Amino acid sequence: MAEVYRAADLKLGRPVAVKLLLDGAGDETDRERFIAEARTLAMLSHSGLVTVLDAGFGTRDAGHGPVGPSASDRPFLVMELVEGHTLAQLMGAGPMTPDDLGHIAVQIADALDYVHERGVVHRDVKPGNVLIGKDDRVKLADFGIARLVEQAARHTGSGVAVGTAAYIAPEQVSGGDVAGPADVYALGLVLLEAITGRREYEGAPAEAALARLSRPPEIPELPDPWHALLTTMTALDPQDRPAAADVATTLRATLPEPAPVAVVREPDVATSPIVATAAYDVVSAEGFTRPMPGETPPSGPVPSPSGSTALKTSAIDRAGDAIARQTRLVAERARGLSGDALGVIAAMTALVVLLITMAVVGGGEDEPDIPDNTPADLREPLVELHQAVNGDAE
């Protein structure tokens, strides 16, 4: 009926797929189906469906040249190009495990759920119409015989069975109403064939189509919930089959959980306890100034600071050692407290250390200015810190 070509969109510079009605497909029914596919896909937008980019329907009365109608007179569809392979090609490599098939089946069911919610029935779900891209994204293609539900019911009611004989639903064979359950049935047979590696209903088209009216498919022993799911999907009565949305939900539950991703959390400075790991040389004992990088130190003797300045400098050095020791003690005693308590203690400790250091530089006070609400276990080391620093400074 139609051929699909790889082509180039010269305006946008991208590869596309072009579906062109065959030269010999001049029957009006073929043209109507082709146009119906374009219009059906144009009103659908889903990641699991092939996107239509452009279309042309030609002219019915176009004159034919010596080799048939020109390309411009033949209906065509310009669609997104799905680079990869079909499910039929994948199945040709051998039976698939439920785990390997699961992520493909979920995407097909999701796409069917989308079209069914919009009143469209595909009517030709088969391995060759399932496209699998290089990124493992699945696309359901070929809506050439898709119909709105009410149109499909009228069309099949005329006694004409439409679809591929190996996957057609019983109601399509018997001329009953065709709706979403027909697609679910076809998907069930596709999944069954992918797992077993054999087509359930083989033979001539008429024989294969009628076989499903006399016996249900044989479902092998499979892990839960695959056996029960395939059994209900291929039930003879459409009312006994699950909706496509339920199929997707059940299949999604069988997929393996993604591996956990390690997350590195930044420390919260508001609640992290202050822990000194080393005493810092706050000011050099040789003086308040040091040569900048690149400067040459003076050759002559450096004047020594006054007695009071040297006293403060020495005291600050010793204060650094005392602060480091006592802060470690505070941190050890604070272990086991809640995060909020640690945050308060950290802030209070930092404040007290700052006040004590300022007191040393400014002359000091006899009594430590420690907040009244400081926990008893932490109050003692802070008092000792003050005494150690103040005692050294005097």
N, C-alpha and C positions, 0 to 999 in steps of 0.2 A: 504493500500500500504506500509506504513512504520510506525514504532513505535519509540517514543522518550523516552530515558531513562536518568535518572540522573546518572552520573558516576564520577569517580575521575581520574584525570591526575596524575599518580604516579611519573612521572619524575619531573613535576613542582609543584606538591602538590596543585592543584586547582580543584574545582568542574567544571564539563563540562556537556554539553548535547550531547548525542550520538543518532543520527537518524539512524535506522537500517532497511533495506528493509525486509519486512515480508517473512517468509518461503514460503508461498503460492504464493508470487508475483514473480513467475519465468518467467512471460511473458517478452519477449525482450523489448517491449515498456516501461514497468515499469522500467526496468534496464536503458534504455536510458534516461528516464525522470529523474531518480535519479542522474545519472552521469551529466546530463545537469544542474541540480540544483547546484551541487557542483561546476561546472566550472563557472556558472553564478555568484554565490556568491563570488567565488574566485577573480573575476575581479572587484568586487564592494567593496568600503570601505566608509561607512557612519555611523554616530552615530545612524541613524534611521533604520539600517539594522543589522540583526544577523550576527556576524562575524564567518566565517569558519576557524577552527584551523587546521584541518587535514581531510583526506578522504582516503578511500580505496574502490576499485571497484571490488574486488574479481576476480574470474576466471569463464569464461563461461562454461568451460568443466570440472569443478571440480566434482569429484565423490561424490555421496550422501551416507551418512551413513543410518542406519536403521530409523532415525527420520528426515531425510532431510539434506540439506546442512549444513556444519559446519558454525559457526559464522564468521570464517576467510574467507569463500568463499562468504559471502553476502556483498554487497556494504554497506558502512556506511559513515556517516558524523560526525565529531567531531566539535561541535560549542560552542560558549560562552553560559553559562547558564544564562538565564534571570529569576531571582526569583521574582515572583509576581503573576499576573493573566492575563487572556485574556480580551479583550474588551467584548467578549460574556458573560463571567462570570459577568462582571460589569453591563452589560445591563440586566442580569437576576434579578438584585435587583430592577428593575423598571425604568421608563423613566428618562432620564437625562435632565437637563436644558442646554440651549446653553452655559451658562457661565461655567458649569462643563465640557462640552464636548469640548469647544474651544481649550484648551491647548493640548488635545489629537489629535484633528483633524488637528491642525497646523503641528504637528510632522509627521503625516501620509502623509500629502500633501508635506511636505519637502522631505520625503524619496522618494515619487513617482516622484517628480520633478528631484531628483538626478538620479534615474534609467532611466527615460525617456530621460534625456540629454545624456545618454550613450547608447541609442538605445535599451533599454530593456523594455518590457511590462510585468507586473506581471501576469495579466489575472485571478487572483483569490483573489481579495481583499474582505475580509469578516471579521466579528468580531472575529472569531476564529483564524485568522492569524495576529491579532494585539496583541502584547505582551506588557504589562505595568509593568515595574519593580517597586521595592519598592521605588525607588527615583523618581517615576512618569515619568521616561524616557520611550518613546514608541519605540518599535522595530517592523518593518514589517517582518514577517517570511513566510516560506513555498513558496519558488520559484520553487517548483517541476514542475509546468507547465509554468514557465516563458519562454519567447522566445525573441530572438532578433526581432526587428520589422519586418524585411523582411522575417524571418522564420515564424513568427506568421501569416503573411498575406498569405503565401503559405499554411500553415497547415489548417487554418480555411477555406480557399478557396476550400478545398476538400469536404466541407459539414459536417465536424465533429465539433460540438460545444464543446468547452472546457471551464470549469469553474463551479462555483456553480450556480445552476439554479436560486436561489433567488436573485442573484446580477449580473448576467451575462448581458452584454450590448446588445442592440438590434442588432448591427452589428455582434456580435458573434452568435446570434440566426439565423440570416439570411444568415450567411456564408460570410459576407463582410470582408473587410480589418480590421484588429485589430491593434490598436496602442494605444498611451497614452490616448486618450479620453475614451477608454473602461475602464481603471482603474479609471478615474475621475467619470464616470457614476456609477461604483460599489461603490466608496467611497461616492457618493451622497446618494445612497440607504442605505448604512451603517449608515450614520449620521442621515438620516430621521428615520430609525428604532430606533436608540438610543434615539431620542427626543420623538417620539410618543409611543414607547413601543410595537409596532406591526410591523410585516413584511409586506411590501407593496404588494408583489406578493407571495401569498401562494398557496398551493395545490401541486399536483404531479409535479415532475420536468419538464415534457414537458408542462403541463398546465401553470406553473408559468413562464416558459421561454417565451412562446408565448403571455402571457397576456400583456407584455410591448409593443408588437407590435400594440396592439389595443387601449391602453389608456395610458396616461402619469400618473405618480404617483400623488397622492393627497397631496399637500403641505399645512399644516395647517397655520393659522396666526402665524407668528413668528416675533420677533423684527428684524429691519434692522441690517445687510444686509442678515440675514439668509434666509428669504423667497426667495429673488431674487437669492441668490447664489445656493440654492438647486434646484430651478426651472431650472436654466441654466445648472447645473451639470448633471441633469437627462433629458436633452433635447434628443429627438429622433434622431436628426441629429448630428453626431459627430462634425461637423463643428461649431455647435452652442454652444458647451461646452467650458468652460474656460480651459486653461492649468493648470497643477498642481501648477506651480509657482504662477499663478494669484489667485488660490484658497488659497494658503498659505498666500499670501499678504492680501487678504480680511479677512481671519480668524484672522490673527495676529492683525489687526486693531480693532477687537472686544474684545481683551483680556484686562482686567483691568490693569491700570498703576500700577507698583510696588510702594509700599509706599516709600516716600522720606526718605533718610538716613541722620541723623544729622551729620554734619561735623564740628569738632572743629578746628578752624584755629588758628595756633600759631601767636602771635603778632609779627609784623615786627618791630624789634628794630630800624631800620633805619628811620622809619616814625612815630613811636609812640612818642607823646609828653612826655617830662619829667615832671612828677608831683610828688612833694614831699608831702608825707602824714604825716611825722613826722620829728622833728629835731633829728638828731643823735648825741650822745655823742662822738664827734670825739676823744678827749683826756680827760682823767680824770682831774678834777681840782686839785686833790691831787698829781699829778705828772704824768710823762710820762710812768711809769712802773706799772704793776700790778702783783701780784703773780700768777704763773702758777697753774693750777688745781693740787691739791695734795701737794703743797708747804705750809709750815707753815709761816705765816706772821712774820716778825721780831718783837721781844718783846720790843725792845727799841724804842725811838722816831725816826721817819723818818725825815731826814734833809729836810727842806723846800727848794724848788728851789730858784734860784737867782731871783732878782727883774725883770730882763728882761725876763727870762724864764716864770715866773709866769704871766707876762703881756701878753706874746704871747699865753700862754695856755688859759688864761681867754678870750682873744680876739677871739680865735678859737672857744671856746664854744659859745660865743655870735654870732660869724659868722655863726655857724650852724643854730642857731635860725633864724637869718636874711635871710640866704639863703633859708631856708624852706618856710618862709613867702613870700618872693619875688618871688620864683619859682612858688608857687601856684598862685600868681597874674599874672605871665607871662602866665601860662597855661590857666587861665580863659580868658585872653585877646586874646589868640590864638585860642579859640574855633570858629568853623565855617570856618576856613581856609581849603584850599585843603590839601590832603595828602602830596603832594610834598612840599608845603609851611611849613607844620608842621614839616617835616623832617629837612628842612634847619634851622628852628627856634630852633628845639630841639638841633641840633648840635651846633648852635651859642650860645645858652643859656648855654649848658654844658661847652663850651670853656670859656665863660666869667666868669662863676662861678669858674672854675678852676683857671683862671688868678687872680681873686680877692682873692681867698683863698691863692694862692702862694704869693700874695702881702702882705697879712696879716702876713703870717709866715716870709717872708723876710723883712718886714719893711714897706711895702705899698708904694703906690704912691698917689699923690694928685688927679690926673686926672684918671678917669676910661679908660681903654684901650678897648673900645667897637667898633666893626667893623662899618664902615661907612654905610654899606648897611642894618643895623638892622632896621626893621620896626619901625615907629614912636611910635606906640602904645606899643611896647615892650621896646623901648629905655629908656623911663622914669622910669619904675620899675627897670631896670638894673642899671641906674645911682643911684637911691635911694638905691639899694642894696649895691653898692660900697660905697656910703656916710655913710650908716648905719654901715657897717663893718669897714671902715677906721676910721670913727669917734670914734667908740668904742675902736679901737686899739690904738689910740693916747692918 
